[in-house]
Amino acid sequence: MNPVSHTPLTPLSFLERTARVWPDKPGVIYGNRSLSYAELAAQATRVARALQAGGIGPGDRVAYLMPNVPEMLIAHFAVPLAGAVLVAVNTRLSAQEIAYILDHSGAKVLIADAAYLRTVAAAVRDVETVTEVVVHEDIEAGVGTDAAAVAAIGSRLVSYGDFTARGSEEPLDWSVEDELAPISINYTSGTTGRPRGVVYTHRGAYLNSFGEIVHSSHDQDSVYLWTLPMFHCNGWCTPWAVTGIGGTHVCLREVRGDAIWQLIRKHRVTHLNGAPTVVTTILNAAEAGPLDYRLVITTAGAPPSPTTILQMERMGFGIVHVYGLTESYGPYSVCQPQPQWSALPPQQRAAVQARQGVGMIQTDGLRVVDVRMADVPADGSTMGEIVMRGNNLMSGYYRDPNGTAKAFRGGWFHSGDLGVMHSDGYVELRDRAKDVVISGGENISTIEVEQALMSHEAVLEVAVVGVPDEKWGERPKAFVVLKAGRQATEEELIEHVRMKIARYKVPRNVDLVAELPKTSTGKIQKYALREPEWAGHSHRVQG
């Protein structure tokens, strides 16, 4: 390649440029702390130098176990600036799960928030690859260290202050030689079997950042609130994207409705991301209220119900509905609005907006295929598997060539999600493959049933799973959380659904529950609802 006309792509260049163009602009705000972009770049350099001083070299893995605090944002630049690979670990995992990730990734250093130190102590006990545990005390949140955990970790423990003191702000090169080198490894949730390490490259992260900027309409005036965990798909690459465009990050340690609304009003937040369940938390908080400006919510993780979409519109929020997976750097497709949609009746417009849409600008687009990899008819009803490929697909699963080959069979990444292709080229997700209910030979979309229940005014959240049925093989069952102060009976909800969809799709039972099991990113864990229903069955009956 001619160096005059080719530069390897890396999102590291974003912070270098922004710190040069807007050195004094607030880069990150957290409580009473505020770091300018010049200070953010300086701290990233110091952490990178500290890692190098501790023996971290090119390709080494550095794990972080932190909530959405400035140090986690800094890590997204500091670790790759040191030439290393970031492993951002889900903060809700057990010690055993964390130990597996540390061991499988071969992480040499673990940098953790003091709140998780007991879990860390148990996790690193038998993990020999981790030679150093750096603990950060969050002064803003009043989180200190646990003496027993400190003693358990022993000589491997070092304070964040001592760790950064061995670094310096001596400049480092913000470029890379190989854009296809790993920048991070993100471990899947591992709801079944062991989690897999999804490898992101500098090139993929760079390009995906532009997709986030374009489709979520970010600019230098963006004020982005961190409601999406940075450990999840590297926060959909938003640490790099918002930095690249020169926006301001507002960190949030814990997703709570009251705290979110306080920060929205205090900082005039313009953007936030999250799963529909997070959006529901925001919309139904006691502090919720219309804003006098437009706040863009980018949502993914499950199709938002038309009811939720209409509620967001009434609050004056802009909606960006995206779809993707850990393997696709987070968002891969977007429900690109069409001008003619504004003329549709509200319910019909909301239903169209709930589709997963078309490939984002940086992607190669989506296909819906049958078992022979042939495209299904674009009739909006024939289901197939959603497949994708391009720059924003993982380079592979870390240390899992067989899993990678299976995921990439036929030259496309297989999502495991089932959907339909509409005549306008928009894809609509109908189900995760494992969540399809096959009752009496008929495929029932749990999403369709969920959206029918969500249209009831008393329903806050809902999850539908397949449960065993002696006659039909299996049938749908619903688990419903009601809004605070609202009431509805099981019979009332079933009758409501019966008026919305075909009778054979209506759940026979609706369990009213206080809450639904969720991942740290707000996704409902359907397997936790499904497994007890199938207890005692030697195999799943598919009618």
Secondary structure per residue as TSV (DSSP state, phi and psi in degrees):
chain	resnum	aa	ss	phi	psi
A	1	M	-	360.0	139.5
A	2	N	-	-79.9	120.6
A	3	P	T	-64.3	-17.1
A	4	V	T	-69.9	-33.6
A	5	S	T	-118.1	9.1
A	6	H	-	-144.2	124.7
A	7	T	-	-125.9	126.2
A	8	P	-	-57.0	135.8
A	9	L	-	-81.3	137.1
A	10	T	-	-157.0	138.5
A	11	P	T	-70.8	-7.8
A	12	L	H	-58.4	-32.8
A	13	S	H	-63.6	-23.0
A	14	F	H	-63.1	-47.6
A	15	L	H	-69.0	-38.0
A	16	E	H	-58.8	-45.1
A	17	R	H	-69.5	-46.8
A	18	T	H	-64.2	-38.8
A	19	A	H	-66.3	-25.7
A	20	R	H	-83.0	-39.9
A	21	V	H	-80.5	-41.9
A	22	W	S	-125.4	62.4
A	23	P	T	-60.4	-34.6
A	24	D	T	-96.0	-3.5
A	25	K	S	-71.8	140.6
A	26	P	E	-59.6	119.6
A	27	G	E	-90.7	-39.8
A	28	V	E	-145.6	137.1
A	29	I	E	-122.1	133.5
A	30	Y	E	-147.5	107.6
A	31	G	T	58.6	-122.0
A	32	N	T	-90.4	-0.5
A	33	R	E	-89.6	145.7
A	34	S	E	-148.3	129.6
A	35	L	E	-118.0	128.0
A	36	S	E	-72.2	168.3
A	37	Y	H	-67.0	-31.2
A	38	A	H	-65.1	-41.0
A	39	E	H	-68.8	-37.4
A	40	L	H	-62.9	-44.1
A	41	A	H	-64.3	-39.9
A	42	A	H	-64.9	-41.1
A	43	Q	H	-69.1	-38.2
A	44	A	H	-61.2	-40.9
A	45	T	H	-64.4	-43.3
A	46	R	H	-63.1	-42.9
A	47	V	H	-65.3	-41.1
A	48	A	H	-61.1	-43.9
A	49	R	H	-64.9	-37.3
A	50	A	H	-64.0	-40.7
A	51	L	H	-62.9	-45.0
A	52	Q	H	-63.2	-39.3
A	53	A	H	-64.7	-26.8
A	54	G	T	-88.0	6.4
A	55	G	T	98.2	7.0
A	56	I	-	-78.6	128.3
A	57	G	-	-123.8	-176.4
A	58	P	T	-54.6	129.5
A	59	G	T	85.2	-10.8
A	60	D	-	-68.1	149.4
A	61	R	E	-97.6	134.3
A	62	V	E	-122.6	119.4
A	63	A	E	-95.8	143.9
A	64	Y	E	-125.2	135.1
A	65	L	E	-126.0	89.1
A	66	M	-	-145.8	151.4
A	67	P	-	-77.8	-168.8
A	68	N	S	-81.6	75.0
A	69	V	S	-115.4	164.5
A	70	P	H	-54.3	-34.3
A	71	E	H	-63.5	-30.4
A	72	M	H	-72.5	-36.8
A	73	L	H	-65.7	-44.4
A	74	I	H	-58.4	-38.0
A	75	A	H	-57.9	-33.7
A	76	H	H	-65.5	-18.7
A	77	F	H	-107.2	-39.5
A	78	A	H	-66.0	-44.8
A	79	V	H	-63.8	-52.4
A	80	P	H	-67.4	-26.5
A	81	L	H	-64.4	-29.8
A	82	A	T	-80.0	-2.5
A	83	G	T	88.0	3.7
A	84	A	-	-96.1	-178.4
A	85	V	E	-118.1	126.0
A	86	L	E	-81.5	130.4
A	87	V	E	-118.2	96.5
A	88	A	E	-86.7	118.5
A	89	V	-	-100.3	136.5
A	90	N	-	-57.9	123.4
A	91	T	T	-72.1	-11.3
A	92	R	T	-98.0	4.5
A	93	L	-	-75.2	158.5
A	94	S	-	-78.6	166.6
A	95	A	H	-58.8	-38.9
A	96	Q	H	-65.1	-41.4
A	97	E	H	-67.9	-40.1
A	98	I	H	-64.9	-41.4
A	99	A	H	-59.5	-40.4
A	100	Y	H	-62.5	-45.1
A	101	I	H	-64.2	-43.4
A	102	L	H	-61.4	-43.5
A	103	D	H	-69.4	-46.0
A	104	H	H	-65.9	-39.4
A	105	S	H	-77.8	-19.8
A	106	G	T	71.1	30.1
A	107	A	-	-60.4	133.4
A	108	K	S	-90.6	-30.5
A	109	V	E	-128.1	139.9
A	110	L	E	-121.5	121.1
A	111	I	E	-108.3	119.4
A	112	A	E	-132.4	151.4
A	113	D	E	-74.2	142.1
A	114	A	G	-58.7	-26.6
A	115	A	G	-62.6	-22.9
A	116	Y	G	-104.7	15.3
A	117	L	H	-65.7	-34.6
A	118	R	H	-63.8	-44.1
A	119	T	H	-64.4	-40.0
A	120	V	H	-61.7	-43.9
A	121	A	H	-57.4	-43.0
A	122	A	H	-70.4	-35.1
A	123	A	H	-70.1	-41.5
A	124	V	H	-87.6	-4.5
A	125	R	T	-51.1	-45.3
A	126	D	T	-113.0	15.1
A	127	V	-	-100.7	103.0
A	128	E	T	-78.0	-21.7
A	129	T	T	-67.1	-29.6
A	130	V	-	-78.1	107.2
A	131	T	-	-93.0	-14.5
A	132	E	E	-148.6	137.2
A	133	V	E	-118.4	115.2
A	134	V	E	-99.7	125.1
A	135	V	E	-109.5	131.3
A	136	H	E	-109.6	126.4
A	137	E	-	-95.8	121.4
A	138	D	-	-84.7	97.1
A	139	I	T	-64.7	-37.4
A	140	E	T	-59.1	-37.2
A	141	A	T	-95.9	-2.5
A	142	G	T	68.1	33.3
A	143	V	-	-98.7	117.5
A	144	G	-	-109.8	-177.1
A	145	T	-	-84.9	158.4
A	146	D	-	-101.3	119.8
A	147	A	H	-59.6	-41.4
A	148	A	H	-65.4	-39.8
A	149	A	H	-67.2	-38.9
A	150	V	H	-59.4	-45.1
A	151	A	H	-64.7	-37.4
A	152	A	H	-67.6	-36.3
A	153	I	H	-75.1	-37.0
A	154	G	G	72.7	-138.4
A	155	S	G	-67.8	-15.3
A	156	R	G	-75.9	-13.0
A	157	L	E	-84.0	137.2
A	158	V	E	-142.3	143.8
A	159	S	E	-74.1	155.3
A	160	Y	H	-62.5	-35.8
A	161	G	H	-63.4	-46.1
A	162	D	H	-66.0	-36.0
A	163	F	H	-62.1	-50.7
A	164	T	H	-71.1	-24.8
A	165	A	H	-64.5	-26.3
A	166	R	T	-83.3	-5.2
A	167	G	-	-91.0	-170.3
A	168	S	-	-156.6	173.4
A	169	E	-	-103.3	22.1
A	170	E	-	-63.1	124.8
A	171	P	-	-54.9	145.9
A	172	L	-	-120.3	160.8
A	173	D	-	-78.0	123.9
A	174	W	-	-84.9	14.0
A	175	S	-	-111.5	170.2
A	176	V	-	-130.0	155.8
A	177	E	S	-82.6	-33.9
A	178	D	-	-125.0	108.3
A	179	E	T	-69.6	-16.2
A	180	L	T	-92.6	3.8
A	181	A	S	-70.4	149.9
A	182	P	E	-64.4	138.0
A	183	I	E	-105.1	-26.9
A	184	S	E	-159.9	161.1
A	185	I	E	-127.3	120.6
A	186	N	E	-111.0	123.0
A	187	Y	E	-88.6	132.2
A	188	T	-	-65.2	165.7
A	189	S	-	-65.8	-23.5
A	190	G	-	65.7	40.1
A	191	T	S	-68.4	-24.3
A	192	T	S	-132.4	121.9
A	193	G	S	74.0	-169.1
A	194	R	S	-76.2	144.0
A	195	P	-	-66.4	150.9
A	196	R	-	-108.6	143.6
A	197	G	E	-88.2	112.2
A	198	V	E	-91.9	120.3
A	199	V	E	-91.7	122.2
A	200	Y	E	-101.1	146.4
A	201	T	E	-107.2	164.2
A	202	H	H	-59.3	-41.5
A	203	R	H	-63.8	-47.3
A	204	G	H	-62.4	-43.3
A	205	A	H	-65.6	-38.5
A	206	Y	H	-61.9	-49.5
A	207	L	H	-70.2	-38.4
A	208	N	H	-65.7	-32.1
A	209	S	H	-59.7	-39.9
A	210	F	H	-65.7	-37.2
A	211	G	H	-61.3	-40.3
A	212	E	H	-65.0	-42.7
A	213	I	H	-61.4	-46.9
A	214	V	H	-68.2	-52.4
A	215	H	H	-79.3	-25.0
A	216	S	T	-95.2	4.6
A	217	S	T	58.0	51.0
A	218	H	-	-83.9	147.7
A	219	D	-	-148.9	-172.9
A	220	Q	T	-65.2	-14.4
A	221	D	T	-95.6	3.5
A	222	S	-	-63.8	136.7
A	223	V	E	-121.8	105.4
A	224	Y	E	-102.0	123.2
A	225	L	E	-94.6	129.5
A	226	W	-	-84.9	78.7
A	227	T	-	-91.5	-15.9
A	228	L	S	-95.4	130.8
A	229	P	-	-60.9	135.2
A	230	M	T	-67.8	-20.9
A	231	F	T	-77.3	-11.3
A	232	H	S	-92.9	109.2
A	233	C	H	52.4	38.0
A	234	N	H	48.6	44.1
A	235	G	H	59.9	36.9
A	236	W	H	58.0	28.9
A	237	C	T	68.4	10.8
A	238	T	H	-70.1	-27.1
A	239	P	H	-55.4	-39.3
A	240	W	H	-79.4	-41.0
A	241	A	H	-64.4	-52.5
A	242	V	H	-64.2	-37.1
A	243	T	H	-63.2	-43.2
A	244	G	H	-60.7	-36.7
A	245	I	H	-90.1	-5.3
A	246	G	T	83.7	23.2
A	247	G	-	-79.2	-176.8
A	248	T	E	-114.5	129.4
A	249	H	E	-88.1	131.9
A	250	V	E	-113.9	111.9
A	251	C	-	-82.1	148.2
A	252	L	-	-140.6	115.5
A	253	R	S	-70.7	-36.4
A	254	E	S	-138.5	131.0
A	255	V	-	-80.1	102.6
A	256	R	-	-133.4	141.4
A	257	G	H	-56.8	-44.2
A	258	D	H	-65.5	-42.7
A	259	A	H	-66.3	-38.4
A	260	I	H	-61.9	-47.9
A	261	W	H	-68.2	-33.4
A	262	Q	H	-62.1	-44.8
A	263	L	H	-72.2	-36.5
A	264	I	H	-57.3	-47.0
A	265	R	H	-76.7	-34.7
A	266	K	H	-68.8	-43.5
A	267	H	H	-105.8	3.0
A	268	R	T	50.1	58.6
A	269	V	-	-58.2	133.9
A	270	T	-	-104.1	-21.4
A	271	H	E	-144.8	146.1
A	272	L	E	-155.5	157.7
A	273	N	E	-123.3	156.3
A	274	G	E	169.5	166.2
A	275	A	-	-70.6	160.0
A	276	P	H	-53.6	-31.6
A	277	T	H	-67.4	-34.3
A	278	V	H	-67.6	-41.8
A	279	V	H	-60.2	-41.3
A	280	T	H	-60.8	-42.1
A	281	T	H	-57.9	-43.3
A	282	I	H	-67.0	-47.2
A	283	L	H	-66.2	-30.9
A	284	N	T	-103.9	9.4
A	285	A	S	-67.7	149.8
A	286	A	T	-61.0	-28.0
A	287	E	T	-85.3	-2.4
A	288	A	-	-63.3	147.1
A	289	G	-	-174.4	156.6
A	290	P	-	-59.3	148.4
A	291	L	-	-105.9	158.6
A	292	D	S	-94.7	15.8
A	293	Y	S	-148.3	172.1
A	294	R	-	-90.6	125.3
A	295	L	E	-112.3	123.5
A	296	V	E	-91.8	122.8
A	297	I	E	-108.9	118.4
A	298	T	E	-98.6	121.4
A	299	T	E	-126.4	145.1
A	300	A	-	-161.1	178.3
A	301	G	S	112.1	-34.0
A	302	A	S	-163.8	153.3
A	303	P	-	-64.0	122.9
A	304	P	-	-66.0	140.9
A	305	S	-	-70.3	151.3
A	306	P	H	-54.0	-33.6
A	307	T	H	-62.3	-44.3
A	308	T	H	-64.4	-41.4
A	309	I	H	-60.8	-44.7
A	310	L	H	-65.3	-37.1
A	311	Q	H	-64.6	-39.9
A	312	M	H	-62.7	-41.4
A	313	E	H	-62.4	-40.3
A	314	R	H	-65.1	-28.9
A	315	M	T	-79.8	-8.6
A	316	G	T	87.9	15.9
A	317	F	E	-84.7	143.9
A	318	G	E	-84.8	142.1
A	319	I	E	-116.2	126.6
A	320	V	E	-121.8	109.6
A	321	H	E	-98.2	117.7
A	322	V	E	-121.8	166.6
A	323	Y	E	-142.8	141.6
A	324	G	E	179.4	-169.5
A	325	L	E	-142.0	171.4
A	326	T	G	-56.2	-38.1
A	327	E	G	-68.7	-11.4
A	328	S	G	-115.2	27.9
A	329	Y	T	62.7	25.5
A	330	G	E	90.4	-133.6
A	331	P	E	-56.4	133.7
A	332	Y	E	-124.2	-34.3
A	333	S	E	-123.2	163.1
A	334	V	E	-141.4	143.4
A	335	C	-	-83.0	83.2
A	336	Q	-	-63.5	119.1
A	337	P	-	-63.2	144.4
A	338	Q	-	-113.0	142.1
A	339	P	G	-55.8	-36.2
A	340	Q	G	-71.4	-14.7
A	341	W	G	-65.1	-29.0
A	342	S	G	-63.4	-21.4
A	343	A	G	-87.2	-7.2
A	344	L	S	-75.7	152.0
A	345	P	-	-57.8	148.3
A	346	P	H	-49.9	-47.6
A	347	Q	H	-65.1	-40.1
A	348	Q	H	-68.5	-39.9
A	349	R	H	-64.9	-42.0
A	350	A	H	-64.5	-37.0
A	351	A	H	-63.8	-39.4
A	352	V	H	-68.6	-38.6
A	353	Q	H	-68.5	-17.4
A	354	A	T	-81.4	-4.3
A	355	R	S	-73.4	159.7
A	356	Q	-	-82.6	-20.0
A	357	G	B	84.6	-136.5
A	358	V	E	-123.9	164.5
A	359	G	E	-59.5	141.2
A	360	M	-	-66.5	168.3
A	361	I	T	-60.5	-27.2
A	362	Q	T	-92.9	5.2
A	363	T	S	-107.6	174.9
A	364	D	-	-96.8	4.2
A	365	G	-	90.8	173.2
A	366	L	E	-109.2	150.6
A	367	R	E	-128.5	156.5
A	368	V	E	-122.0	118.2
A	369	V	E	-126.2	160.0
A	370	D	-	-91.9	-171.9
A	371	V	T	-66.0	-18.3
A	372	R	T	-95.2	8.4
A	373	M	S	68.7	19.8
A	374	A	-	-91.0	142.8
A	375	D	B	-65.4	135.5
A	376	V	-	-75.3	158.8
A	377	P	-	-58.6	141.4
A	378	A	S	-83.4	63.2
A	379	D	S	-111.3	1.7
A	380	G	S	74.1	8.2
A	381	S	-	-136.0	-29.2
A	382	T	-	-77.1	117.1
A	383	M	-	-86.6	145.8
A	384	G	E	-152.4	-177.4
A	385	E	E	-89.0	139.4
A	386	I	E	-81.9	124.5
A	387	V	E	-124.7	158.1
A	388	M	E	-156.0	164.3
A	389	R	-	-160.7	173.1
A	390	G	S	127.8	-169.1
A	391	N	T	-62.9	-23.7
A	392	N	T	-103.7	34.1
A	393	L	S	-111.6	145.5
A	394	M	-	-50.9	155.5
A	395	S	S	-77.5	-16.7
A	396	G	E	154.2	175.5
A	397	Y	E	-85.7	132.9
A	398	Y	T	-64.9	126.6
A	399	R	T	55.2	37.3
A	400	D	-	-146.3	70.3
A	401	P	H	-63.4	-34.1
A	402	N	H	-69.2	-41.9
A	403	G	H	-64.5	-37.8
A	404	T	H	-64.8	-46.0
A	405	A	H	-60.9	-40.1
A	406	K	H	-66.5	-41.7
A	407	A	H	-67.2	-30.1
A	408	F	T	-100.3	14.3
A	409	R	G	-60.4	140.2
A	410	G	G	76.5	9.8
A	411	G	G	81.2	12.0
A	412	W	S	-134.9	153.3
A	413	F	E	-82.7	127.9
A	414	H	E	-93.6	115.8
A	415	S	E	-75.7	-26.3
A	416	G	E	79.6	3.1
A	417	D	E	-100.4	142.7
A	418	L	E	-103.8	137.3
A	419	G	E	-153.4	-177.1
A	420	V	E	-126.7	156.8
A	421	M	E	-107.7	126.1
A	422	H	-	-87.3	164.6
A	423	S	T	-63.4	-22.6
A	424	D	T	-87.6	6.0
A	425	G	S	86.5	5.7
A	426	Y	-	-91.4	134.4
A	427	V	E	-90.9	142.4
A	428	E	E	-125.6	121.8
A	429	L	E	-71.0	130.4
A	430	R	E	-108.4	-30.0
A	431	D	E	-174.8	153.7
A	432	R	E	-68.2	141.7
A	433	A	G	-54.8	-40.1
A	434	K	G	-74.8	-12.9
A	435	D	G	-98.3	-1.2
A	436	V	-	-66.2	133.2
A	437	V	E	-99.4	119.8
A	438	I	E	-106.9	102.2
A	439	S	E	-114.5	115.1
A	440	G	T	59.8	30.9
A	441	G	T	86.8	-5.0
A	442	E	E	-99.3	131.7
A	443	N	E	-78.9	127.2
A	444	I	E	-116.1	122.9
A	445	S	-	-78.2	117.4
A	446	T	H	-64.6	-28.7
A	447	I	H	-64.1	-40.8
A	448	E	H	-61.9	-42.3
A	449	V	H	-66.2	-41.5
A	450	E	H	-61.9	-41.9
A	451	Q	H	-68.8	-31.9
A	452	A	H	-65.2	-41.3
A	453	L	H	-69.2	-38.4
A	454	M	H	-64.0	-21.5
A	455	S	T	-75.5	-8.0
A	456	H	S	-77.4	134.6
A	457	E	T	-65.3	-18.6
A	458	A	T	-93.8	-7.5
A	459	V	E	-88.6	129.5
A	460	L	E	-96.0	-50.7
A	461	E	E	-142.9	155.8
A	462	V	E	-152.9	147.3
A	463	A	E	-138.6	136.9
A	464	V	E	-120.9	133.4
A	465	V	E	-132.3	163.8
A	466	G	E	-85.7	132.9
A	467	V	E	-124.9	155.9
A	468	P	E	-65.4	145.0
A	469	D	E	-141.7	127.9
A	470	E	T	-61.7	-36.5
A	471	K	T	-87.4	-45.8
A	472	W	T	-98.6	-1.6
A	473	G	E	91.3	-59.4
A	474	E	E	-156.5	165.8
A	475	R	E	-150.4	160.7
A	476	P	E	-78.4	144.0
A	477	K	E	-131.7	140.1
A	478	A	E	-110.3	144.0
A	479	F	E	-120.3	122.0
A	480	V	E	-124.7	135.5
A	481	V	E	-106.6	126.0
A	482	L	E	-88.6	154.2
A	483	K	-	-66.4	150.7
A	484	A	T	-58.0	129.6
A	485	G	T	81.4	-0.9
A	486	R	-	-106.5	154.5
A	487	Q	-	-132.3	147.7
A	488	A	-	-163.6	142.0
A	489	T	-	-92.6	164.3
A	490	E	H	-58.7	-44.1
A	491	E	H	-63.9	-39.9
A	492	E	H	-64.1	-41.2
A	493	L	H	-68.9	-39.9
A	494	I	H	-63.6	-43.1
A	495	E	H	-64.1	-36.7
A	496	H	H	-62.1	-44.3
A	497	V	H	-66.7	-37.0
A	498	R	H	-61.1	-26.4
A	499	M	T	-83.4	-9.8
A	500	K	T	-105.0	-35.5
A	501	I	S	-135.2	173.7
A	502	A	-	-58.2	144.4
A	503	R	G	-61.5	-34.1
A	504	Y	G	-70.4	-13.9
A	505	K	G	-90.8	-12.0
A	506	V	S	-72.0	129.6
A	507	P	-	-66.7	140.3
A	508	R	S	-76.2	-28.7
A	509	N	E	-128.3	141.4
A	510	V	E	-128.6	115.3
A	511	D	E	-92.5	124.5
A	512	L	E	-86.5	118.9
A	513	V	-	-124.2	159.2
A	514	A	S	-74.3	-34.5
A	515	E	-	-158.2	163.2
A	516	L	-	-107.4	143.7
A	517	P	-	-67.8	135.9
A	518	K	B	-138.2	156.9
A	519	T	-	-79.2	175.1
A	520	S	T	-65.7	-19.1
A	521	T	T	-93.5	2.8
A	522	G	S	93.6	1.8
A	523	K	-	-75.6	137.0
A	524	I	B	-73.1	130.0
A	525	Q	-	-88.2	87.8
A	526	K	H	-64.4	-29.6
A	527	Y	H	-62.6	-31.6
A	528	A	H	-68.9	-25.9
A	529	L	H	-85.1	-34.7
A	530	R	H	-74.9	-42.5
A	531	E	H	-57.6	-45.9
A	532	P	H	-61.9	-30.7
A	533	E	H	-68.7	-27.4
A	534	W	T	-101.2	6.7
A	535	A	T	-59.1	135.2
A	536	G	T	90.3	-6.9
A	537	H	-	-95.1	129.1
A	538	S	S	-69.6	-25.5
A	539	H	S	-154.3	161.3
A	540	R	-	-76.1	126.1
A	541	V	-	-81.8	127.0
A	542	Q	-	-116.9	107.6
A	543	G	-	-68.1	360.0
